[in-house]
Each structure stands twice: as C-alpha cells, then as structure tokens.
Amino acid sequence: MPEATHSPREVRGNSSGRLAAVPGRHEDASPPNNLPSELSSFVGREKELAEVMRLLEDARLLTLTGSGGCGKTRLALAAAGELAEGFEDGVWLVELAPLADPSHLPQAVASTVGAREQPGRSLSETLSDHLRARKLLLVLDNCEHLIEDCATIVEALLRSCPKLRVLATSREALGIVGEVAWSVPSLSLPDLRPLPEVEGLPRYEAARLFLERAVAVKPTFALTEQNAASVAQVCYRLDGIPLALELAAARTKVLSVEQIANRLDDCFALLADGAGRRCLVIRRYMRLWTGVMNSSRRKSVRCSGASRCSLAVLRWRLRSRCARVRNSDGTKCCSYSRTW
C-alpha cells in the first residue's frame, strides 16, 4: 500500500497529556486510515468502548483478549475509529487471520503503513525507521496464531517508535513489557427469573443484537409477548456471545424463535461446571450453524469472510479447550467432532 498523502488533522495535548483534536477542523482534514466501513450496526458496548478508549490514552499497547466470536475485532475497530483524530499519521488495520506464514508478518505491516524495502537493510529496520517519528495507531487483528512473532515485532516497534501505539486483538495476551491486556466481556443478558417485560427486553445488549439481526434477515420479525421468553432464553443459553447470537438470528428466516430455543435445548444437556458450560455454548452454536449450512435452504443465509474465519478459530479453540476441561471424576466433559 503506498503512503497516504492526506492532510493530517492537527492535534494537541491537554494538561493530562491525552490526545485532543483541535476544534474547527473540517471532516476532509481527518487523518488517513484503512478502517473498513461496517455493513451492520454496532450494538451496545458503550461502557466497553469508553473503557478501551480510556486505556489507550495511557497504554502504548492494549490487547483485547477473549474467545472467538466475543466481539474483539468489532470493539477494536469502533475504538480505533473514535480515536482516529488523535493520530495525525493515521490509524492502520493489519488483518492477520489470512496470514499463515509468520515470516510474512513484517511485510504485512510494512505494506499497510506504506514502508518500502531498502537494499541492504532488513524490513524490520526499515519499518522502525519509517514509523520512528510518526504519531500512529496500529491495529493488529487476530494475533493468536502468530503470537510470538507479533510480540517480537510489536516490542521492537514500541521501543524504537515513541509516538506509536498498538491495539491488538487475540485470544491471549502478547506477553511483553508494558502491555495492558483487557478481556472483552459478553453482551449484557436478561434475567430469566423473572423474565423482563417485553418492552424492557431490548435494553439488554444481547437481546438487542439478536432482534436487530433477526429483522435484517426477516423484516417482518417482531418482538411479541409470545416470543419474548424464547428470545431471552436464546440470549441466555448462548452466553451473550455476539457471533453466536448473529448466527442464531440468521435462522429466524427459516425457523421461529421458539424452534431455535428448543433446538438449543435438545442438542445438549446443560453442564453444571463453568468451564464445561463454555464448551457447551460453543458446541451449541457450532451445531446450530452447521444445521443452517447443511439445510436445503443454505442459500438463504450468507456467511461473511469474518464469520467463516471466526468459526475456524472456534473449531480450533474448542478442540484444545475440551482436551483440558474435566468433570469432577476426571473424565473429559465433552469431545470434539470435525463435523461441527
């Protein structure tokens, strides 16, 4: 990617040393970035977004951690977009999920920020020189499969580039000095005992996400007295995991909410163990989505590249997690099947 030539927005520091945009600037003077335009609404997360932005004001490396599908990427992109005005040299997203070879990591970062290779010098050195004087936010998405290489390059860049800040997403922290690791929570959930009033259900983030995505695939869908309990049950049984809720909502095109809730109940018995329950949740919506893709109506539901990637991550994580989780008698709580 060539270097951006946009006119940077001026920034200044306030008394606390935090970044603040100079007022009176026009929108066309915004810093360069390659953040994608979202195709769907960003639901909830007001507190989490504010906290991530607050942490990035002081931390030079913030890693959002959590299991696949919990919303790390979407939260990181939302925070990066909100903070863009404070970085005059731009906000640059490096998507690592498609990157299989660790040796290509420096090239991926360099091409994103516009650093060019120089004869007789390593790309890492060239990248450090390119970023040394720049005030820039680097967003590294999906670091988990390249965790050691990401840690190495991030540490080197932070040491040599004093104005650089890094926002990473990963299933685990990078584990380097100065890193702030922040676990992304699930969406807020309705209490099933007692069930909230129908009018109050959308104030819970999980329910609001499910409802918005359900309406997107089936415009006639509506929350009613008859299906409110089932909506709450789906949200609760999927632990408020955003990807799980979106996949479940996609099924409203071919199933009622009551049918979806019953299918979740019938597939697996609820495990009492906390860690086992997490495995169970992932298994539930992996089976749910497999049912969509194996049905004769699979063409009616589209799975984005991001969703396919998250599902691949979930399969890997489920296999490794289930190998570690044990029941009280020492037996495995569940087994993994590649057919899910």
C-alpha positions as CSV (number, residue, x, y, z in Angstrom):
1,M,0.0,0.0,0.0
2,P,1.5,3.4,-1.0
3,E,2.0,6.1,1.7
4,A,-1.1,8.1,2.3
5,T,-1.0,11.7,1.2
6,H,-4.0,13.0,3.2
7,S,-3.6,16.2,5.1
8,P,-3.3,15.3,8.8
9,R,-5.6,16.8,11.3
10,E,-3.7,18.9,13.9
11,V,-3.7,17.5,17.4
12,R,-2.6,18.9,20.7
13,G,-2.0,17.6,24.2
14,N,-4.2,18.7,27.1
15,S,-2.9,19.1,30.6
16,S,-3.2,15.4,31.3
17,G,-1.1,14.5,28.3
18,R,-4.0,13.0,26.5
19,L,-4.7,13.5,22.8
20,A,-7.3,16.0,21.8
21,A,-8.4,17.2,18.3
22,V,-8.1,20.8,17.5
23,P,-11.6,22.3,17.1
24,G,-12.7,24.0,13.9
25,R,-11.2,21.5,11.5
26,H,-13.2,20.1,8.6
27,E,-14.1,16.5,8.1
28,D,-12.0,16.3,4.9
29,A,-8.9,17.0,7.0
30,S,-9.2,13.8,9.0
31,P,-6.1,11.6,9.3
32,P,-5.6,8.7,6.8
33,N,-6.8,5.3,7.7
34,N,-7.8,2.0,6.2
35,L,-10.6,1.1,8.6
36,P,-13.4,-0.8,6.8
37,S,-16.9,0.6,6.5
38,E,-19.2,-1.6,8.6
39,L,-22.2,-3.2,7.0
40,S,-24.2,-3.6,10.2
41,S,-24.8,-1.6,13.3
42,F,-22.6,-1.6,16.3
43,V,-24.9,-2.7,19.1
44,G,-24.3,-1.8,22.8
45,R,-20.8,-1.8,24.2
46,E,-21.0,1.8,25.3
47,K,-19.1,1.1,28.6
48,E,-16.6,-1.2,27.0
49,L,-15.9,1.3,24.2
50,A,-15.3,4.1,26.7
51,E,-13.0,1.8,28.8
52,V,-10.9,0.8,25.7
53,M,-10.5,4.4,24.7
54,R,-9.6,5.4,28.2
55,L,-6.9,2.6,28.4
56,L,-5.4,3.6,25.1
57,E,-4.9,7.2,26.3
58,D,-2.2,5.9,28.6
59,A,-1.1,2.4,27.4
60,R,1.1,2.1,24.3
61,L,0.0,-1.5,23.8
62,L,-3.5,-2.6,24.5
63,T,-4.6,-6.2,23.7
64,L,-8.2,-7.1,23.7
65,T,-8.5,-10.8,24.7
66,G,-11.3,-13.3,24.6
67,S,-12.6,-16.4,22.9
68,G,-13.5,-16.5,19.2
69,G,-16.8,-14.7,18.5
70,C,-16.9,-12.5,21.6
71,G,-16.6,-9.3,19.6
72,K,-12.9,-8.3,20.0
73,T,-12.5,-7.1,16.4
74,R,-15.7,-5.1,16.2
75,L,-14.9,-3.4,19.5
76,A,-11.3,-2.6,18.4
77,L,-12.4,-1.1,15.1
78,A,-15.0,1.0,16.9
79,A,-12.4,2.3,19.3
80,A,-9.9,2.9,16.6
81,G,-12.5,4.9,14.6
82,E,-13.3,7.1,17.6
83,L,-9.6,7.7,18.4
84,A,-8.6,8.4,14.8
85,E,-8.5,12.2,15.2
86,G,-5.7,11.9,17.8
87,F,-3.3,10.2,15.4
88,E,-2.1,12.7,12.7
89,D,-0.3,9.9,10.8
90,G,-3.3,7.7,10.7
91,V,-4.9,4.5,12.0
92,W,-3.9,1.4,10.2
93,L,-5.5,-2.0,10.4
94,V,-3.5,-5.2,9.7
95,E,-5.7,-8.2,9.4
96,L,-3.6,-11.2,10.4
97,A,-6.2,-14.0,10.1
98,P,-5.3,-14.8,6.4
99,L,-1.6,-14.8,7.2
100,A,-0.3,-18.3,7.6
101,D,3.5,-17.8,7.3
102,P,5.0,-15.9,10.3
103,S,7.8,-14.7,8.1
104,H,5.3,-12.6,6.2
105,L,4.3,-10.6,9.2
106,P,6.8,-7.7,8.7
107,Q,5.8,-7.4,5.1
108,A,2.1,-7.3,6.0
109,V,2.7,-4.4,8.5
110,A,5.0,-2.6,6.2
111,S,2.7,-2.7,3.2
112,T,-0.2,-1.4,5.3
113,V,1.7,1.6,6.7
114,G,3.5,2.4,3.4
115,A,7.0,1.4,4.4
116,R,9.2,0.3,1.5
117,E,12.0,-2.2,1.4
118,Q,15.5,-0.8,1.1
119,P,18.6,-2.6,-0.3
120,G,20.9,-4.0,2.3
121,R,18.5,-3.5,5.2
122,S,16.1,-5.8,6.9
123,L,12.4,-5.0,6.5
124,S,12.1,-4.7,10.3
125,E,14.7,-2.0,10.4
126,T,13.1,-0.1,7.6
127,L,9.7,-0.4,9.3
128,S,11.1,1.0,12.5
129,D,12.7,4.0,10.7
130,H,9.5,4.6,8.8
131,L,7.4,4.8,12.0
132,R,10.0,6.4,14.3
133,A,8.7,9.9,14.2
134,R,5.1,9.2,13.3
135,K,2.1,9.5,15.6
136,L,0.1,6.5,14.5
137,L,-2.2,3.8,15.8
138,L,-1.5,0.3,14.6
139,V,-4.4,-2.2,14.9
140,L,-3.3,-5.8,14.7
141,D,-6.3,-8.1,14.4
142,N,-6.3,-11.8,15.2
143,C,-2.8,-12.3,16.6
144,E,-3.3,-15.6,18.3
145,H,-1.8,-17.9,15.6
146,L,1.2,-15.7,15.3
147,I,1.5,-14.7,19.0
148,E,5.3,-15.0,19.4
149,D,6.1,-13.2,16.1
150,C,3.6,-10.5,16.9
151,A,5.1,-10.0,20.3
152,T,8.6,-9.7,18.8
153,I,7.7,-7.1,16.1
154,V,5.4,-5.1,18.4
155,E,8.1,-4.9,21.1
156,A,10.7,-3.8,18.6
157,L,8.5,-1.1,17.1
158,L,7.4,0.3,20.5
159,R,11.0,0.5,21.7
160,S,12.1,2.4,18.6
161,C,8.9,4.4,17.8
162,P,8.0,6.6,20.8
163,K,4.8,8.0,19.2
164,L,3.4,4.6,18.1
165,R,0.5,3.0,19.9
166,V,-0.7,-0.6,19.2
167,L,-4.2,-2.0,19.6
168,A,-4.2,-5.8,19.2
169,T,-6.9,-8.5,19.4
170,S,-6.0,-12.0,20.3
171,R,-7.3,-15.0,22.3
172,E,-4.3,-14.5,24.6
173,A,-2.1,-11.6,25.6
174,L,1.2,-10.9,23.7
175,G,3.1,-11.1,27.0
176,I,5.5,-8.3,26.6
177,V,6.6,-5.5,29.0
178,G,4.1,-2.6,29.1
179,E,1.2,-4.5,27.6
180,V,-2.3,-3.9,29.0
181,A,-4.5,-7.0,28.4
182,W,-8.2,-6.4,28.7
183,S,-10.7,-9.2,28.5
184,V,-13.8,-8.5,26.3
185,P,-16.9,-9.5,28.2
186,S,-20.1,-11.0,26.7
187,L,-23.1,-8.8,26.0
188,S,-25.4,-7.9,28.8
189,L,-28.1,-10.6,29.4
190,P,-31.7,-10.6,30.5
191,D,-32.5,-12.5,33.7
192,L,-34.7,-15.5,33.2
193,R,-36.1,-15.4,36.7
194,P,-38.2,-13.4,36.4
195,L,-38.3,-12.6,32.7
196,P,-38.3,-8.9,32.0
197,E,-41.3,-7.2,30.4
198,V,-41.4,-7.3,26.6
199,E,-40.8,-3.5,26.4
200,G,-37.7,-3.8,28.6
201,L,-36.0,-6.7,26.8
202,P,-34.2,-4.6,24.1
203,R,-32.3,-2.7,26.8
204,Y,-30.2,-5.8,27.2
205,E,-27.4,-5.8,24.6
206,A,-27.7,-9.5,23.7
207,A,-31.4,-9.2,23.1
208,R,-31.0,-6.0,21.1
209,L,-28.3,-7.6,18.9
210,F,-30.5,-10.7,18.3
211,L,-33.5,-8.6,17.4
212,E,-31.7,-6.2,15.1
213,R,-30.0,-9.1,13.2
214,A,-33.3,-11.0,13.0
215,V,-35.1,-8.1,11.5
216,A,-32.2,-7.7,9.0
217,V,-32.8,-11.2,7.6
218,K,-36.5,-11.2,8.1
219,P,-38.1,-7.7,8.0
220,T,-41.4,-9.0,9.3
221,F,-39.8,-10.3,12.5
222,A,-41.1,-8.6,15.7
223,L,-40.7,-9.0,19.4
224,T,-44.0,-10.1,20.9
225,E,-45.5,-11.4,24.1
226,Q,-45.5,-14.8,22.6
227,N,-41.8,-15.0,21.6
228,A,-40.2,-12.7,24.2
229,A,-39.4,-15.6,26.6
230,S,-37.8,-17.6,23.8
231,V,-35.6,-14.6,22.7
232,A,-34.4,-14.3,26.3
233,Q,-33.7,-18.0,26.5
234,V,-31.7,-17.9,23.3
235,C,-29.6,-15.0,24.6
236,Y,-29.0,-16.6,27.9
237,R,-28.1,-20.1,26.6
238,L,-25.6,-18.5,24.1
239,D,-24.0,-16.6,26.9
240,G,-24.4,-13.3,25.1
241,I,-21.6,-14.2,22.6
242,P,-22.1,-11.8,19.6
243,L,-21.2,-14.2,16.9
244,A,-23.4,-17.0,18.4
245,L,-26.3,-14.6,18.6
246,E,-25.9,-13.4,15.0
247,L,-25.8,-17.0,13.7
248,A,-28.9,-17.8,15.7
249,A,-30.7,-14.7,14.4
250,A,-29.9,-15.8,10.9
251,R,-32.0,-18.8,11.4
252,T,-35.1,-16.8,12.0
253,K,-35.5,-16.7,8.3
254,V,-36.4,-20.4,8.3
255,L,-37.3,-21.1,12.0
256,S,-39.3,-19.4,14.7
257,V,-37.5,-18.2,17.8
258,E,-39.3,-20.9,19.8
259,Q,-37.9,-23.6,17.4
260,I,-34.4,-22.1,17.7
261,A,-34.6,-22.1,21.6
262,N,-36.0,-25.7,21.6
263,R,-33.2,-26.9,19.2
264,L,-30.6,-25.5,21.6
265,D,-32.3,-27.3,24.5
266,D,-32.5,-30.6,22.6
267,C,-28.9,-30.6,21.3
268,F,-27.0,-30.7,24.5
269,A,-27.8,-31.0,28.3
270,L,-26.6,-28.1,30.3
271,L,-23.4,-28.8,32.2
272,A,-23.1,-27.5,35.7
273,D,-19.3,-27.0,35.5
274,G,-18.4,-23.4,34.5
275,A,-15.7,-24.3,32.0
276,G,-17.7,-27.2,30.7
277,R,-20.6,-24.8,30.1
278,R,-18.4,-22.6,28.0
279,C,-17.6,-25.6,25.8
280,L,-21.2,-26.4,25.6
281,V,-22.1,-22.9,24.4
282,I,-19.6,-23.1,21.6
283,R,-20.8,-26.6,20.7
284,R,-24.4,-25.4,20.6
285,Y,-24.0,-22.6,18.1
286,M,-21.5,-24.6,16.0
287,R,-24.2,-27.3,15.7
288,L,-26.8,-24.6,15.1
289,W,-24.8,-23.0,12.2
290,T,-23.9,-26.4,10.8
291,G,-27.6,-27.0,10.6
292,V,-28.0,-23.9,8.6
293,M,-25.3,-24.7,6.1
294,N,-26.4,-28.3,5.7
295,S,-30.0,-27.5,5.1
296,S,-31.6,-27.3,1.7
297,R,-32.1,-23.6,2.3
298,R,-28.4,-22.8,2.9
299,K,-28.5,-20.3,0.1
300,S,-30.9,-18.1,2.1
301,V,-28.2,-17.4,4.7
302,R,-24.9,-15.8,3.8
303,C,-21.8,-16.3,6.0
304,S,-19.2,-13.4,5.7
305,G,-15.5,-14.0,5.5
306,A,-15.1,-12.7,9.0
307,S,-17.7,-15.2,10.3
308,R,-16.0,-18.1,8.5
309,C,-12.7,-17.1,10.0
310,S,-14.2,-16.9,13.5
311,L,-15.8,-20.3,13.0
312,A,-12.5,-21.8,12.1
313,V,-10.9,-20.2,15.2
314,L,-13.8,-21.6,17.3
315,R,-13.2,-25.1,16.0
316,W,-9.5,-25.0,16.9
317,R,-10.2,-23.4,20.3
318,L,-13.0,-25.9,21.1
319,R,-10.7,-28.8,20.4
320,S,-7.9,-27.5,22.6
321,R,-10.2,-26.4,25.4
322,C,-12.2,-29.6,25.5
323,A,-9.0,-31.5,25.8
324,R,-8.2,-29.6,29.0
325,V,-11.7,-29.5,30.7
326,R,-12.5,-32.4,33.0
327,N,-15.5,-33.4,35.0
328,S,-15.2,-34.0,38.8
329,D,-14.4,-37.7,38.2
330,G,-11.5,-36.8,35.9
331,T,-13.3,-37.7,32.6
332,K,-13.5,-35.3,29.7
333,C,-16.5,-33.1,29.8
334,C,-17.1,-33.3,26.1
335,S,-15.5,-34.5,22.9
336,Y,-14.8,-32.7,19.6
337,S,-16.1,-33.7,16.2
338,R,-14.8,-32.2,13.0
339,T,-18.4,-32.5,11.6
340,W,-19.5,-29.5,13.8
